[in-house]
């Protein structure tokens, strides 16, 4: 900010003090130099009342910006009383009328400056008559035209200045509103990012811990009768932990924005993960799982002892960015809920169906259904709804007729390819002709 801009800002913040000081110097000049013009002969005299009239006309200018309407009323009233009862013109004090007109035009309301210019034009006619008399029409007309044109000129300059001031105020107001909107958008984006991170953390941690707990309990119960089962359970726990660690590192790598190199420990061997990715220690920016990784997810929960099958219908197509991750996370959360709430030895079917304009994911089991217990948090279903809503999809979850529980999500997809074939993953159930048969 320049020195001139700082001075203008200070002057704007101290309007009354600046105007009062200027009015004081103006009074000092005009009171000492004022002269009465009394008649058509333009006789110039000076009486004892002249300084008082000058003070009455000039003093209200101290409020010309803080109280522009009241200041104009005071100046015009003093000038009208002077015109009616004293000399028609007091020079140079009566020029305060033009200054008051300019001030009320720039700083006052619209009605005020319109009334002021009409009053000034009427006063110009009265001044011409008072100075030249009723019988000197040319002199009265010339005086009225001169003063009227002067008033219109001042009024026009005031309108230009008013328009510029309003434009600047509008720009300042717009800039302030944009700044507020920017801050609000930043807060909204921050809240949305926190919710997204919370969903990712919930999906990663809840699913992995659920599988690990189930394997630990199963291995503990089977250790006496089948030591090999305990060994297999420990292997599954280790693999699940490595997968969760890789997902966590991937998420933290995105949050760090690449400012830190991935940390390599060298103690954990690489194992294949979703989509064929290695669960090594340098996968901070590996691709996120997608719809094609649902098969690996089903294999993972099948390895933990859950009777899970995957059914695919239709021809896969490219999904919008993030939609594949949404399908994967919903399947992951649904299988996690089966492990937590469906009871002992449930059978679960995962259906992935490609429709002409959508992809449908349905996870159904024959477990406890409506009688299943709950932890009372319900963050998983909330996360499903939030994920599908972002892509304009729908999700429904609830007990199935006849027992069990079903989660069904549908997301819109590009309509470039219609579903024409059906297929099954190796080791899964045959493909039925309709989605309902897949869940029976």
TORKE-294142 format. One record per atom (N, C-alpha, C): x, y, z. Coordinates in steps of 0.1 Angstrom, whole numbers, plus 2048, in hexadecimal, padded with zeros to 3 digits. Layout:
N
XYZ ...
end
This chain:
440
8087F4800 800800800 80980C800 8068167F7 80E8227F6 80A82C801 813836802 81084080C 803848809 80184A7FC 7F48517F8 7E88497FC 7E983C7F9 7DD8337FD 7DB83380C 7E6832813 7E4833822 7DE840827 7E284B820 7DD858824 7CE858820 7CA853815 7BC853811 7B384A81A 7B983F81E 7B2837828 7B083D835 7BA84483A 7B984B847 7AF857845 7AF85E83A 7A5869838 797863838 795858832 788852831 78384D83F 78C849847 789844855 78685085E 78B85C85B 789868864 78287385C 777870856 77087A84E 76C887855 766885861 761891868 76D89A86C 778894871 78389C876 7898A486A 78A89D85E 7908A4853 7878AF84E 7798AC84D 7708B6848 76F8C2851 76F8BF85E 76E8CA868 77A8D3867 7868CD866 7928D5864 7918DE858 78D8D884C 78C8DF840 7818EA841 7768E7848 76C8F284A 7718FD852 7798FA85C 77E905865 78790E85C 790909854 79891284B 78F91A841 78491383C 77B919833 77492583A 770923846 76992D84E 772939850 77F936853 788941856 78A94A849 78A94383E 78B94B831 77F95282D 77394C82E 767952829 76195C832 76395A83F 75D964849 765971847 771970845 77997D844 778984836 77497C82C 77398281F 765983819 75B980820 74D98081B 74898E819 74198F80E 73B99C80A 72D99A805 7249A4809 7169A3805 7149AA7F8 70C9A37EF 7089A97E3 6F99AC7E4 6F59B87E6 6E79BC7EB 6DD9BE7E0 6E09C37D4 6D69C77CB 6DA9C47BD 6D09C97B4 6D39C77A6 6DF9CF7A1 6E39D97A8 6EE9E17A5 6FB9DB7A9 6FA9D07B0 7059C87B4 70E9D07BE 7079D77C7 70E9DE7D1 7149D57DB 7219D67DD 7289CD7E6 72B9D47F3 7259CE7FE 7279D480C 72A9C9815 72D9CD821 7309C382C 72A9C8839 7229C083F 71B9C484C 71F9BA857 71B9BD863 71E9B486E 7189A686C 70D9A5865 706998863 70D990859 716995851 71C98D847 72498284C 72D984856 73497885C 72B96D861 720971868 71796886D 71095F862 70C966857 70695F84C 710955846 71D95A845 72795183F 729945848 729947855 72B93B85E 71F93285D 71393785C 70792E85B 70792684E 70C92C843 70C924837 71891A836 72391E83C 72F91683A 73190B845 72D90E851 73090585C 72A8F785A 71E8F5855 7198E7853 7218DE84A 72B8E4843 7338DC83A 73C8D2842 73E8D584F 7468CB857 73F8BD857 7328BC855 72B8AF855 7288AB847 72E8B083C 72A8AE82F 72C89F82A 734897831 73688982D 73087F837 731883844 72B87A84E 71C87C84F 71788884D 70888A84D 705893841 70688D835 705895829 6F789C827 6EC89482A 6DF89A828 6DC8A5832 6DF8A383F 6DD8AD849 6E68BA846 6F28B8842 6FB8C383E 6F58CB833 6F08C4828 6EA8CB81D 6DE8D3821 6D58CD829 6C98D482E 6CD8E1835 6D78E083E 6DC8EC846 6E18F783D 6EA8F3833 6EF8FD82A 6E5903821 6DC8FB81C 6D1901813 6C790981B 6C5906827 6BB90E830 6C291B833 6CF91B836 6D5928839 6D693182D 6D892B821 6D9933815 6CB938811 6C0930813 6B3935810 6AF941819 6B2940826 6AF94A82F 6B795782C 6C3955828 6CB961823 6C5967817 6C095F80E 6BB964801 6AD96C804 6A696780E 69996D811 69A97981A 6A3979823 6A398482D 6B098D82D 6BA989826 6C6991826 6CB993818 6D7995815 6DC997808 6DA98B7FF 6D798D7F2 6D59827E9 6E19797E8 6ED97F7E9 6F99777E7 70497C7F1 70A9727F7 716975800 72296D7FA 72B9747F4 73696F7ED 74396F7F6 74B9657F8 7499587F1 74294D7F9 73C950804 73694680D 72B93E806 7239447FD 71893D7F7 71D9327ED 72A9327EA 72F9267E2 72F9197EA 72C91A7F7 72B90E7FF 71F9067FB 71590D7F4 7099057F0 70D8FB7E5 7168FF7DC 71B8F67D2 7238EB7D8 72B8EE7E2 7338E37E9 72A8DA7F0 71F8DF7F6 7168D67FD 70E8CD7F2 70B8D37E7 7058CB7DC 70D8C07D8 71A8C27D6 7248B87D2 7258AD7DD 7258B17E9 7278A77F4 71B89E7F5 70E8A47F5 70389C7F6 7018937EA 7058977DE 70588F7D2 70E8837D3 71A8857D9 72387A7DA 7208717E5 71D8767F1 71C86E7FD 70E86C802 7048737FD 6F6872802 6EE8687FB 6E28657FF 6D885D7F8 6D48637EB 6CE85B7E2 6CB8607D5 6C086B7D6 6B68697DE 6AB8737DF 6B18807E4 6BB8807EC 6C088C7F2 6C78957E7 6CF88F7DF 6D68977D5 6CD89B7CA 6C28947C7 6B88987BD 6B08A47C3 6AC8A47CF 6A68AF7D5 6AF8BB7D6 6BC8B97D8 6C68C47D9 6C78CB7CC 6C88C37C1 6CA8CA7B4 6BE8D27B0 6B28CC7B3 6A68D47B0 6A58E17B8 6A98E07C5 6A98EB7CD 6B38F67C9 6BE8F17C4 6C98FA7BF 6C49027B2 6BD8FB7A9 6B890179D 6AD90B7A0 6A49087AA 69A9117AE 6A191D7B5 6AB91B7BD 6B29267C3 6B992F7B9 6BE9297AE 6C49317A4 6BA93B79E 6AE93679B 6A493F796 6A194A7A0 69F9477AD 69C9517B7 6A895B7B9 6B49567B7 6C095E7B9 6C09687AD 6BD9647A1 6BD96D795 6B2978797 6A697479C 69C97E79E 69F9887AA 6A59827B5 6A998B7C0 6B49947BC 6BD9917B4 6C899A7B1 6C59A47A6 6BC9A079C 6B99A8791 6AB9AE791 6A29AA79A 6959AF79A 68B9A8790 67E9AA792 6759A4789 6749AA77B 6799B677A 6789BD76D 6849BC764 68E9B6769 69B9B4761 69C9A575E 6939A1754 693993751 6A098E74B 6A7995742 6B399073D 6BE98E748 6BF997751 6C999675B 6C598A765 6B8989768 6B497E771 6B797176A 6B497075D 6B6963756 6C4960755 6CD96A752 6DB967751 6E196275E 6DD969769 6E1965776 6DD95677A 6D0954777 6CA94677A 6D193C771 6D493F765 6DA93575C 6E9932760 6F093D764 6FD93B768 6FE932775 6F693677F 6F792E78B 6F1920789 6E791F781 6E191177E 6EB908777 6F290D76D 6FC905766 70890276F 70B90B778 716908781 7128FC78B 7058FD78F 7008F2798 6FF8E5791 6FA8E5784 6FA8D977D 7078D377A 7118DB778 71F8D6776 7248D0782 7228D678E 7278D079A 71F8C379D 7128C379A 70A8B779C 70F8AB793 7138AE787 7188A477E 72589E783 72E8A7787 73B8A278D 738899799 72E89D7A1 72B8957AD 7258877A9 71D88779E 71887A79A 723871795 72D87678E 73886E789 740869795 74287279F 74A86D7AB 7428637B2 7358657B3 72C85B7BA 72D84D7B3 72C84E7A6 72C84179F 73983A7A1 7448417A1 75183B7A3 7528357B1 74D83C7BB 74E8387C9 74582B7CA 73982B7C4 73181F7C5 7378137BE 73E8157B3 74580A7AC 7508057B5 75880D7BB 7628097C4 75D8017D0 7528067D6 74C7FF7E1 7467F27DD 7417F17D1 73C7E47CC 7477DA7CA 7527DF7C5 75E7D67C3 7637D27D0 7647DB7DA 7697D77E7 7607CD7ED 7537CF7EC 7497C67F2 74A7B87EC 74C7B87DE 74D7AB7D7 75A7A47DB 7657AB7DD 7717A57E1 77079F7EF 7697A67F8 7677A1805 75E795805 7547957FD 74B7897FC 75277D7F6 75B7807EC 7627757E6 76C76F7F0 7727787F9 77B773803 77476B80D 76876F811 76076781A 75C759814 75875A807 75474D800 7607447FF 76C74A7FC 7787427FB 77B73B808 77A742813 77C73C820 772731823 76573481F 75B72A821 75E71D819 76172080C 765714804 77070C809 77A71480F 78570D815 781704821 77870A829 773702834 76B6F6830 7636F8825 75B6ED820 7646E281B 76E6E6813 7776DD80D 77F6D5818 7836DC823 78A6D682E 7816CC835 7746CF837 76B6C683D 7696BA834 7676BC827 7656B181E 7726A881E 77E6AE81E 78A6A681E 78B69E82B 7876A4836 78869C843 77E691843 77269383D 76868883C 76D67D833 774681828 77967781F 78466E825 78D67582C 79866E833 79266583E 78866A845 781662850 77B655849 77565783E 76F64B837 77A641833 78564682D 79063D829 796636835 79863E840 79E63884C 79562D852 788630852 77E627857 77E61A84F 77E61B842 77E610839 78A60783B 79660E83B 7A260683C 7A45FF84A 7A2607854 7A4602862 7995F8866 78D5FB864 7825F3868 7825E5861 7845E5854 7845D884D 7905D0851 79C5D6851 7A85CE855 7A75C9863 7A35D186C 7A35CC87A 7985C287C 78D5C3875 7835B9876 7885AB871 78F5AB866 79459E861 79F59986A 7A75A286F 7B259D879 7AC597885 7A159E88B 79B599897 79458B894 78D58A889 78757E886 791572884 79C57587E 7A756B87C 7AD567889 7B0572892 7B656F89F 7AC5668A7 7A05698A8 7965618AF 7965538AA 79555289C 794544896 7A153C899 7AC543897 7B953C89A 7BA5388A8 7B553F8B2 7B653C8C0 7AE5308C3 7A152F8BD 7985248C0 79D5178B9 7A45198AD 7A850D8A6 7B65088A9 7BD5108B2 7CB50D8B4 7CD4FF8BA 7C54FA8C3 7C64ED8C9 7C34E28C0 7B94E38B8 7B44D88AF 7BC4D88A2 7C04E489D 7C64E5890 7D14F0891 7DD4ED895 7E74F7895 7EA4FE888 7E84F687D 7EA4FD870 7E050886D 7D4507873 7CA511871 7CE51E878 7D551D883 7DA52888A 7E552F882 7ED52787C 7F852C873 7F2534868 7E752E861 7E1535856 7DA54285B 7D4542867 7CE54E86C 7D855986E 7E4555873 7EE55F876 7F4565868 7F455C85E 7F9561851 7EF56B84B 7E256884D 7D7571848 7D857E850 7DA57D85D 7DB58A865 7E7592860 7F258C85D 7FE593859 7FB59A84B 7F5592842 7F2597835 7E85A3836 7DE5A283E 7D45AC83F 7DB5B9846 7E35B784F 7EA5C2855 7F35C984C 7FA5C2843 8035C8839 7FA5D082F 7EF5CA82B 7E65D1822 7E15DE828 7DD5DD834 7D85EA83B 7E35F483D 7EF5EF83F 7FA5F8841 7FD5FF833 7FD5F7828 7FF5FD81B 7F5608818 7E860581B 7DD60E818 7DF61B820 7E361982D 7E5624836 7F162D830 7FB62782C 80762E827 80363681A 7FA62F812 7F6636805 7EE642809 7E5641812 7DC64C816 7E565781C 7EE654825 7F765E82B 800664820 80565C816 80D66280C 80666D804 7F966A801 7F16757FA 7EF681803 7ED67F810 7EC68B819 7F869381A 80468C81A 81169381B 81469B80E 80D697803 80F69E7F6 81D69C7F0 8246917F4 83068E7ED 83C6967F3 83A69D7FE 8456A5803 84F69D80A 84B69080E 854687815 85667A80E 86267580D 864668806 85E65D80E 859652807 85364780F 85E640817 85A63C823 86363682C 86462782A 870622828 872614826 87860D832 871603837 8765FC843 87E5F0840 87A5E9835 8825DE831 87F5D1839 8755D2842 8725C784B 8665BF846 85E5C583D 8515BE83A 8525BA82B 8515AD828 8525A881A 8465AD813 8475AE805 83C5B27FD 8325A77FB 8265AA7FB 81B5A07F9 8125A67EF 80C59E7E6 8025A47DC 7F65A97E3 7F15B57DE 7E55BB7E4 7DB5BD7DA 7D15C67DC 7C65C87D3 7CC5CD7C6 7C65C77BB 7CA5CC7AD 7D85C87AA 7DE5BE7B1 7EC5BA7AE 7F75C37B3 7F35CD7BC 7FD5D67C1 8055CF7CC 8125D37CD 81A5CD7D7 8185D57E4 8175CD7EF 8165D47FC 8235D7802 82C5DC7FA 8395DF7FF 8395EC806 8455F2808 8465FE810 84860B807 84760A7FA 8496167F2 83C6187E9 8316167EE 8246177E7 81C6237EC 82362E7F0 81C6397F6 81263F7EC 81563E7DE 80D6447D4 8076397CB 80662D7CF 8006237C7 7F16267C4 7EC6207B9 7DE6237B6 7D561E7C1 7CA6257C3 7C06207CC 7B86147C7 7B360B7CF 7AC6007CA 79F6047C3 79B5FC7BA 78F5FF7B1 7865F47B0 77C5F47A8 7725EA7A6 7785DD7A3 7835DD79B 7895D0797 7905C97A2 7925D07AD 7995CA7B9 78F5C47C3 7825C47BF 7785BE7C8 77B5AF7C9 77F5A87BE 78259A7BF 78D5977C9 79859F7C9 7A259D7D3 79D59F7E1 7945A87E3 78D5AA7F0 78559E7F5 77E5987EB 77658C7EF 7805817F2 78A57F7EB 7945757EE 79A5777FC 79C5837FF 7A258680D 798581818 78C585817 782581821 77F572820 78056C814 77F55E813 78A55781B 79655C81A 7A2556820 7A0557830 798560834 796561843 78B558848 78655083F 77C545843 76E54983F 76B554839 75E558836 75A551829 74E54C828 74954681C 744551812 74D55680A 74A561802 74B55D7F3 7425637EB 7435607DC 74156E7D5 74656F7C9 74557B7C1 73E5777B4 73457F7B0 72D57D7A4 72E58A79C 73358978F 734594786 72A59377B 72359D778 71A59D76C 71C5AA764 71C5A8757 71E5B374E 72D5B574A 72F5BE741 73C5C173C 7425CD743 74D5CC74A 7535D8751 7565E3748 7545EF74D 7575FC745 76060574E 76560F748 76D619750 763621759 767622765 75F62A76F 765638770 75D642774 76264F777 76D64F782 776658783 78065878E 77965879C 77E64F7A4 77964D7B1 76D6447B3 7666417A8 75A6387A9 75F62A7AB 76A6267A5 76F6187A8 7736167B6 7796217BC 77D6207CA 77061F7D3 7666277CF 7596267D7 7536187D7 7536127CB 74E6047CA 7565FB7D3 7635FC7D3 76C5F47DB 76A5F67EA 7696037EE 7676067FC 75A601801 74F6027F9 7425FD7FE 7425EE7FF 7485E77F6 74A5D97F8 7525D5804 75D5DD806 7655DA812 75D5DC81F 7565E7820 74E5EA82C 7435E082E 73D5DB823 7325D2824 7385C4829 7435C0824 7495B3828 74E5B5837 7535C083A 7575C3848 74A5C1852 73F5C784E 7335C5856 72E5B7857 7305AF84C 72D5A184D 73559A857 74259D857 74B596861 74859A86F 7435A7871 7405AC87E 7335A8884 7295A787B 71B5A7880 71359B87B 717594870 70F58986A 70E57D872 71757B87C 71756F884 72156487F 720558885 72954D881 726547873 73154586C 73053E85F 725543856 724550853 71A555849 71F55383A 716553831 71A552823 71655F81D 720565815 71E572810 721572801 7195797F9 71B57A7EB 71D5897E7 72758B7DF 72A5987DA 7265987CB 71D5A17C8 7195A27BA 71D5B07B4 7245AF7A9 7285BB7A1 7215BA794 7185C3791 7105C2785 7125CF77D 7155CE771 7165DA768 7095DC760 7025E6763 6F65EA75B 6FA5F3750 6F05F6747 6F45FF73C 6F860D740 6F361274B 6F761F750 6FB62075F 6FE614764 702614773 709608776 710608781 7165FC787 70F5F9795 70C5ED797 7055E97A3 70E5E07AB 70F5E37B8 7175DA7C1 70D5D67CC 70C5C97CE 7035C37D8 70A5B97E0 70A5BB7ED 7105B27F6 7055AC800 70259F7FF 6F859A807 6FD58D80E 6F858B81A 6FC57F822 6EF579828 6F156D82E 6E6566834 6E8565843 6EE570849 6F1570857 6E5574860 6E857B86A 6DE57E874 6D458986F 6D8591866 6CF59B860 6CA5A586B 6BD5A686C 6B75B1875 6BB5AE884 6BE5A2888 6C259F896 6D05A1899 6D85A688F 6E65A7891 6E95B389B 6F35B18A3 6F75BC8AD 6FE5C78A5 7005D28AC 7075DE8A6 70F5E58B0 7195EC8AB 7225F38B4 71D6018B7 7126058B1 70B6128B4 71161E8AD 71C61C8A5 72262789E 71D62A890 71B61F888 71562187B 71C62A872 72A62B873 73263386A 73362D85C 73361F85C 73461984F 72961C845 71D61A849 71261D840 71162C83C 715635846 715643843 720646838 72C63F839 73664182F 73263C821 72A631821 72562C814 71C63680E 71363C815 70A645810 71165280B 71B656812 72366280E 72A65F801 730653800 7386507F4 72F64F7E8 7236497E9 71A6477DD 7146557DA 71165D7E4 70B66A7E1 7146737D8 7216727DB 72B67A7D3 72A6777C4 72666B7C1 7266677B2 7176667AD 70E66B7B5 70066B7B0 6FA65D7B1 6FF6547B9 6F96477BB 6F06457C7 6EC6397C9 6E36367D4 6E96297DB 6E56287E8 6E961C7F0 6DE6197F9 6DB60C7FB 6D1608804 6D75FC80C 6D45FB819 6D95F1822 6CE5ED82B 6CD5E082E 6C35DC837 6C15CC837 6B95C7840 6B75B8841 6B05B3834 6B35A7830 6AD5A1824 6A059A829 697599820 68B590823 690581824 68C57B82F 69056D831 69D56C839 6A357783D 6AF576845 6BC57B83E 6C5580845 6D158583F 6D059483E 6DB59A837 6DC5A8836 6E15AB827 6DD5B6822 6E15BA814 6E45C8814 6EF5CB80C 6F35D9809 6F45DA7FA 6ED5E47F4 6EC5E57E6 6EF5F47E2 6F95F67DA 6FE6037D6 6FD6037C7 6F960F7C1 6F86117B3 6FE61E7AF 70861E7A6 70F62A7A2 70D62C793 70A63878E 70963A780 716639779 71663576D 723633765 720638757 72B63B750 72A63F741 72363373A 71C637730 71462D728 71A62A71B 72762871B 72E62570E 72D61670A 72B60D714 72B5FF711 7205F971A 7175F1714 70C5EA71B 7115DD720 70C5D872B 7105CA730 70A5BF726 7145B7722 7105AD718 71459F71C 71E59E725 722591729 72258F738 72358373D 72458174B 73057874E 736579759 74157175D 74256F76C 74A566770 74C56377E 75B563781 75E56678D 76C565792 76F556795 77B552793 77F544796 77C5417A4 7755367A6 7725317B3 7655377B9 75D53E7B1 7515447B6 74553C7B0 7395407B5 72D5397B0 72A53D7A2 72253479B 71F53778D 71754478C 71754A780 71055677E 70155377C 6F8559784 6EA557781 6E5560776 6D955F772 6D3567768 6CE57476D 6CB575779 6C658277F 6CD58578C 6CD591790 6D459579D 6CD58E7A9 6C058D7A9 6BA5877B5 6BE5787B7 6C15717AC 6C55637AE 6D35627B4 6DA56D7B2 6E856D7B8 6E856E7C6 6DE5727CD 6DE5747DB 6D556A7E2 6D05607DC 6C85567E2 6D154B7E9 
end
